[in-house]
Amino acid sequence: MRIVFFGTPNFAAHSLKSIVQAGFEVVGVVTAPDRPAGRGQKMQASAVKLAAQELGLPLSQPEKLKSPEFQEQLREWCPDLGVVIAFRMLPEMVWSFPPMGTVNLHASLLPDYRGAAPIQHAIINGESITGLSTFKLVHEIDTGDILLQDSVAIEDNESGGSLHDKLMIKGAQTMVNTLSCLRDQSCQARPQGGSSNKTAPKLNRDFCRLNPESESAIQCERKIRALSPYPGAWVKSSWGDVKIWGSQKPEEGPGDYNTGLSIEGKDLYLNCLNGRLRIESLQLPGKGRINARDFINGMKAG
């Protein structure tokens, strides 16, 4: 079974390595072109590119997936199956090219949390269980027939980063198991069924804003955890737009009339609609991440 692999970040690279280690034949890897990143804007390769080079796999980095050059590359690779993990949307001429179609790994128990940010939205909504789904690509995003699903627990103190890593590790095994059942022709694909009211739209700056005047302390605490370490929750304050990287569990109560950030003795609090959070770490505009106690000491010294 000849596989062409599509992916970009570390989440995908982990699965690529596991697929090769499991003995599957990857005839080509497709990832994003190198992009400038960081303060120096140096060209940076994707995690999948680095993994492909480490494994000695043929690599393509097309700007346009519909280009004649990339189409010719696909024909040369002659794949039986496509595997896509954390990659941009594939045109039909690409995902339908392999005779066995293309399989996607999604970080939720579909049909729940279809969309670009299932990990963050599951935490924000207070879920205790999420998981992984492999499915066949079709026209409508995240709606194809399910091949395999695995559940993963969400801990009380789970951050977006820690849940990402748990799903990345578990997902690699889920994908290997999926490929095994496809190779052995033992997969029992099943329709996803109806739609779900639990969605996972792409994160933007406005969504990442904390609104303590209208959101509860529980809602704000979940959002802080879900958006750490990326892209980060933020709140408007007298010090500018401040990113909040960590907080204690909510302190329930009637809340403070003056919602928002406030210094009380040696502690920094986010006063919300019906409670407050003691902030552990934050980041001022144009500055680095700092411990809340150091921030307070700096304010008093100033």
C-alpha positions as CSV (number, residue, x, y, z in Angstrom):
1,M,0.0,0.0,0.0
2,R,1.7,3.1,-1.3
3,I,1.0,6.2,0.8
4,V,1.3,9.9,0.1
5,F,1.4,12.0,3.3
6,F,0.1,15.6,3.7
7,G,0.9,17.6,6.8
8,T,2.8,20.5,8.3
9,P,3.1,20.9,12.1
10,N,4.6,18.6,14.8
11,F,1.1,17.0,15.4
12,A,1.4,15.6,11.8
13,A,5.1,14.9,12.0
14,H,4.6,12.5,15.0
15,S,2.2,10.4,13.0
16,L,4.5,10.4,9.9
17,K,7.3,8.9,12.0
18,S,5.0,6.3,13.5
19,I,3.6,5.3,10.1
20,V,7.1,4.7,8.8
21,Q,8.2,2.9,12.0
22,A,5.2,0.6,11.6
23,G,6.5,-0.5,8.3
24,F,4.1,1.3,5.9
25,E,5.5,2.5,2.6
26,V,5.4,6.3,2.3
27,V,6.2,7.2,-1.3
28,G,5.9,10.9,-0.9
29,V,5.5,13.7,1.6
30,V,3.7,17.0,0.9
31,T,4.1,20.0,3.3
32,A,4.0,23.8,3.3
33,P,6.8,25.8,1.7
34,D,9.5,27.2,4.1
35,R,8.3,30.5,5.6
36,P,10.1,33.4,7.4
37,A,9.5,33.2,11.2
38,G,10.7,34.7,14.4
39,R,12.2,38.1,15.0
40,G,15.0,37.6,12.5
41,Q,12.5,36.4,9.9
42,K,14.7,33.5,9.0
43,M,13.3,30.8,6.7
44,Q,11.9,28.0,8.7
45,A,11.0,24.5,7.6
46,S,7.9,22.7,8.8
47,A,8.1,19.9,11.4
48,V,6.9,17.5,8.7
49,K,9.7,18.6,6.3
50,L,12.3,18.0,9.0
51,A,10.8,14.6,9.7
52,A,10.7,13.6,6.0
53,Q,14.3,14.6,5.6
54,E,15.3,12.6,8.7
55,L,13.5,9.6,7.3
56,G,14.9,10.0,3.8
57,L,11.4,10.4,2.2
58,P,10.7,12.1,-1.1
59,L,9.4,15.6,-0.4
60,S,7.3,18.2,-2.2
61,Q,6.4,21.8,-1.0
62,P,4.0,23.1,-3.6
63,E,2.6,26.6,-3.4
64,K,-0.4,25.5,-5.4
65,L,-1.8,22.0,-5.1
66,K,-3.6,22.4,-8.5
67,S,-0.4,23.2,-10.3
68,P,0.6,21.0,-13.3
69,E,4.0,20.4,-11.7
70,F,2.4,19.0,-8.5
71,Q,-0.1,16.9,-10.4
72,E,2.8,15.3,-12.3
73,Q,4.5,14.6,-9.0
74,L,1.5,12.8,-7.7
75,R,1.3,10.7,-10.9
76,E,5.0,9.8,-10.5
77,W,4.5,8.7,-6.9
78,C,1.5,6.6,-7.9
79,P,0.0,6.4,-4.4
80,D,-2.7,3.9,-3.4
81,L,-3.9,6.0,-0.4
82,G,-3.6,9.6,0.8
83,V,-3.1,10.5,4.5
84,V,-3.7,14.1,5.6
85,I,-3.1,15.5,9.1
86,A,-3.2,19.2,10.0
87,F,-2.8,20.5,6.4
88,R,-4.6,23.0,4.3
89,M,-7.7,22.1,2.4
90,L,-7.1,19.6,-0.4
91,P,-8.8,20.1,-3.8
92,E,-10.8,17.2,-5.0
93,M,-8.4,16.5,-7.8
94,V,-5.8,15.7,-5.1
95,W,-7.8,13.9,-2.4
96,S,-9.6,11.7,-4.9
97,F,-6.4,10.8,-6.9
98,P,-5.3,7.7,-4.9
99,P,-7.5,4.7,-5.8
100,M,-8.2,4.1,-2.1
101,G,-9.0,7.8,-1.5
102,T,-7.6,10.0,1.3
103,V,-7.8,9.5,5.1
104,N,-7.8,12.4,7.6
105,L,-7.1,12.4,11.3
106,H,-9.2,14.9,13.3
107,A,-8.6,15.7,17.0
108,S,-12.2,15.2,18.2
109,L,-14.9,12.5,18.4
110,L,-16.7,13.5,15.2
111,P,-19.3,14.8,14.5
112,D,-18.5,16.9,17.6
113,Y,-16.1,19.8,17.1
114,R,-15.8,19.9,13.3
115,G,-13.5,22.7,12.4
116,A,-10.0,24.1,12.8
117,A,-9.7,24.3,16.6
118,P,-11.2,21.2,18.2
119,I,-8.7,21.0,21.0
120,Q,-9.3,24.5,22.3
121,H,-13.1,24.4,22.0
122,A,-13.4,21.2,23.9
123,I,-11.6,22.7,26.9
124,I,-13.5,26.0,26.7
125,N,-16.8,24.1,26.7
126,G,-15.8,22.1,29.8
127,E,-15.7,18.7,28.2
128,S,-14.3,15.8,30.2
129,I,-13.8,13.5,27.2
130,T,-12.6,14.2,23.7
131,G,-10.7,12.0,21.2
132,L,-9.6,11.3,17.7
133,S,-11.3,10.2,14.5
134,T,-10.0,8.9,11.2
135,F,-12.3,9.3,8.3
136,K,-12.4,9.4,4.5
137,L,-12.3,12.8,2.9
138,V,-15.4,14.0,1.0
139,H,-16.5,17.4,-0.3
140,E,-17.9,18.7,2.9
141,I,-15.3,19.4,5.6
142,D,-15.0,16.8,8.4
143,T,-18.1,14.8,7.4
144,G,-16.7,11.6,5.7
145,D,-17.4,8.1,6.9
146,I,-15.6,7.2,10.2
147,L,-13.0,4.5,10.2
148,L,-11.7,4.5,13.7
149,Q,-12.2,6.6,16.9
150,D,-10.3,6.7,20.2
151,S,-11.3,8.6,23.4
152,V,-9.0,10.7,25.5
153,A,-9.8,12.2,28.9
154,I,-9.5,15.9,29.6
155,E,-8.1,16.6,33.0
156,D,-9.4,19.4,35.3
157,N,-6.1,21.4,34.8
158,E,-5.7,20.5,31.1
159,S,-4.2,23.2,28.9
160,G,-4.4,23.4,25.1
161,G,-0.8,22.5,25.0
162,S,-1.0,19.4,27.2
163,L,-4.1,18.1,25.5
164,H,-2.5,18.7,22.1
165,D,0.4,16.5,23.1
166,K,-1.8,13.7,24.5
167,L,-3.8,13.7,21.3
168,M,-0.7,13.9,19.1
169,I,0.7,10.7,20.7
170,K,-2.6,8.8,20.8
171,G,-3.4,10.0,17.3
172,A,-0.3,8.5,15.8
173,Q,-1.4,5.1,17.0
174,T,-4.9,5.7,15.9
175,M,-3.6,6.4,12.4
176,V,-1.4,3.4,12.3
177,N,-4.3,1.2,13.4
178,T,-6.4,2.8,10.7
179,L,-3.8,2.0,8.0
180,S,-3.6,-1.6,9.3
181,C,-7.3,-2.2,9.0
182,L,-7.3,-0.6,5.5
183,R,-4.5,-2.8,4.4
184,D,-6.2,-5.9,5.8
185,Q,-9.5,-4.8,4.4
186,S,-11.1,-5.1,7.8
187,C,-12.3,-1.5,8.4
188,Q,-16.0,-1.1,9.0
189,A,-16.6,2.5,7.8
190,R,-19.7,4.1,9.1
191,P,-21.5,7.4,8.4
192,Q,-21.1,10.1,11.0
193,G,-24.8,10.7,11.2
194,G,-26.4,14.0,11.9
195,S,-24.7,17.3,12.6
196,S,-23.6,18.5,16.1
197,N,-24.1,21.8,17.8
198,K,-20.6,21.5,19.1
199,T,-18.4,23.2,16.5
200,A,-14.7,24.3,16.5
201,P,-14.3,27.4,14.3
202,K,-10.9,28.9,13.6
203,L,-9.5,31.0,16.5
204,N,-9.2,34.8,16.0
205,R,-8.1,37.7,18.2
206,D,-11.6,38.7,19.1
207,F,-12.5,35.1,20.2
208,C,-9.3,35.0,22.4
209,R,-10.4,38.1,24.3
210,L,-11.5,37.6,27.9
211,N,-14.7,39.6,28.7
212,P,-14.8,39.5,32.6
213,E,-17.8,42.0,32.6
214,S,-20.0,39.4,30.8
215,E,-18.1,36.0,31.3
216,S,-18.0,34.0,34.5
217,A,-14.8,33.2,36.3
218,I,-15.2,29.6,35.2
219,Q,-15.5,30.6,31.5
220,C,-12.4,32.9,31.7
221,E,-10.3,30.2,33.5
222,R,-11.2,27.6,30.8
223,K,-10.4,30.0,28.0
224,I,-7.0,30.8,29.6
225,R,-6.1,27.1,29.8
226,A,-7.4,26.3,26.4
227,L,-5.5,29.1,24.6
228,S,-2.2,28.3,26.4
229,P,0.5,28.2,25.0
230,Y,-1.0,29.4,21.7
231,P,-2.4,31.9,20.8
232,G,-3.1,33.1,24.3
233,A,-6.1,34.7,26.0
234,W,-5.9,38.4,26.6
235,V,-7.9,41.1,28.4
236,K,-8.1,44.9,28.2
237,S,-6.6,46.7,31.1
238,S,-5.1,50.0,32.3
239,W,-1.8,48.5,31.3
240,G,-2.9,47.8,27.7
241,D,-4.0,44.5,26.2
242,V,-2.5,41.9,28.6
243,K,-2.1,38.3,27.8
244,I,-3.0,35.9,30.6
245,W,-1.0,32.7,30.6
246,G,-2.0,31.0,33.8
247,S,-4.4,31.3,36.7
248,Q,-5.6,29.5,39.8
249,K,-9.0,27.8,39.9
250,P,-11.9,30.2,40.1
251,E,-13.0,31.7,43.4
252,E,-16.7,31.8,43.3
253,G,-18.7,34.7,44.7
254,P,-20.7,37.8,43.7
255,G,-17.7,39.2,41.8
256,D,-16.3,42.8,41.9
257,Y,-18.2,45.8,40.6
258,N,-15.0,46.9,38.9
259,T,-14.5,43.9,36.7
260,G,-11.0,43.4,35.1
261,L,-7.5,43.2,36.5
262,S,-6.7,44.5,39.9
263,I,-3.8,44.3,42.4
264,E,-4.8,43.2,45.9
265,G,-1.8,43.1,48.3
266,K,0.7,40.6,46.8
267,D,-1.7,39.1,44.3
268,L,-3.1,40.0,40.9
269,Y,-6.8,39.1,40.2
270,L,-9.1,39.0,37.3
271,N,-12.5,40.1,38.6
272,C,-15.3,38.5,36.6
273,L,-19.1,38.5,36.4
274,N,-19.5,36.1,39.3
275,G,-16.2,35.4,40.8
276,R,-12.5,36.0,40.3
277,L,-9.2,34.4,39.3
278,R,-5.8,34.8,40.9
279,I,-3.4,35.3,38.0
280,E,-0.1,33.4,38.0
281,S,1.6,34.6,34.8
282,L,0.9,37.3,32.2
283,Q,2.5,39.3,29.4
284,L,2.3,43.1,28.8
285,P,2.3,44.5,25.3
286,G,5.8,44.4,23.8
287,K,7.2,42.5,26.8
288,G,8.0,38.9,27.7
289,R,6.1,36.5,29.8
290,I,6.3,37.3,33.6
291,N,5.3,35.9,36.9
292,A,2.4,37.8,38.5
293,R,4.3,38.4,41.7
294,D,7.3,39.8,39.8
295,F,4.9,42.1,37.9
296,I,3.4,43.4,41.1
297,N,6.8,44.0,42.6
298,G,7.9,45.9,39.5
299,M,4.8,48.0,39.7
300,K,5.4,48.9,43.3
301,A,9.1,49.7,42.6
302,G,8.1,51.9,39.8
